[in-house]
Amino acid sequence: MDHEFLREPSPAVEAIIVIIAGVLTWAALSYIRRRLVCLLASFSATGAYFLLTYFLYNIWGVFLPLVAVIITIVATTLFALGVEQMGRVFLFVR
């Protein structure tokens, strides 16, 4: 019996995972000032989470939210880059 009984977390746990992913991404990217390093960190976090969900499914049969967390990481990265760009624009205007 290989993965006959799959486990899925409750919707509350899935929401907490998405919120934690957004907060951790924002906290990590708020200290990175270079755009390329910021994008590479985001891609690395996305790949690491993808591998985590892959291994958890293959080893223990646990489903984790994949698309929602990856969208959260990418959206947080784009928002952080936008905030940084707007800060540069406002400093340049003064």
N, C-alpha and C positions, 0 to 999 in steps of 0.2 A: 504494500500500500504506500505508494509514493505520492504524497501531497493529496491524499483523499479528503482530508479535513483541513480546509483552508480557514485561516483566521483573518478577520477584518476588524480594524479598530472602530470604535463608536464614532459617530459624527462629531462629538465634542472633542475627542482625542485628535481627530483629523484637523479640526479647526485650530486646536492648540499647536499642532505641528506646523501649520501654515503660518500662524502668527509668530512662532519662534523663528521660523526661517526668515521672515521679513525683518524681524528685529535684529537677528544676528547679522544678516546681510547689511542692514543699515549701519549697525555699530562697526562692522569691519570696514565698510567703505567710507565711513565718515573720517577715518584717519588716513586714508590713501589719497594723495593729492594728484598723482599722475593718472591721466585717463587710460593709458594703455595698461598700466598695472591694475587699475580698477576693473577693466574689462577682463583681463586675464584671471583675476581673483574671482570674478563672477562666473566665468566659464569653468574654473576649477571647482568652485562650490557646486555648480550644477552637475558636473561630472561625478563628483564625490557622492552627491545625494543619489544620482542615478545608480551608481554602483552599490550604494548601501541598500536601496530598495531591491535591486536585482539579487543581491546575496541573501537578504532577509527572506525574500520569496523562495529562492532555491533551497536554502538550508532549513528554515523553519515553517515555510508556507504562510508567511505573514504578508498581507496586502497593505501597502502604505500609499497615501495619495501621492501620485507622481506629477501629474500635469499641473495641479494647483500650486504645488511647491515650486516647480520650475518657473511657472508664470510669475509667481511672487518674487523669486530671486531676480529674474530678468527685469520686471517692472521696478523693483527697488533700485537696481543698478541704473536703469535709465533715469529714474527720478533723482538719484544722487548725482549723476552726471549733469542733469539739467540744472539742479540747484547750484552746483559748482560753476557751471557756465554763466548762469544769471549773476552770481556773485562777481565773476570776472567782468561782466558787462557793466554792472553798476559801479565797480571800482574804476573802470576805464572811462565812464561818462563823467565822473567827478573831476 
